């Protein structure tokens, strides 16, 4: 009889601990979608609606900025002698 009471107490404690763990694990709230309307390049009337989360908009913005910086830094077509005088013609070479 004492063994069954002890087993019941252990089972009850484990069940209540499991229930408490379930209550403390809250589901993360889904991020709110932000929708924007983008105009299509070359069209006066065509528009596209894009819905992304705030984190996705930040990632898209940072990718766009990185791409723009890469494009503008490579637009020179070569090295600028003013930036690296050692590569300038007639300076320090044979």
Protein Blocks (a to p, Z undefined) as FASTA:
>chain_A
ZZmmmmmmmmmmmmmmmmmmmmmmccdddddddddddddehiakbccdddddfklmmmmm
mmmmmmmmmmmmmmnopacfklmmmlpghiapZZ
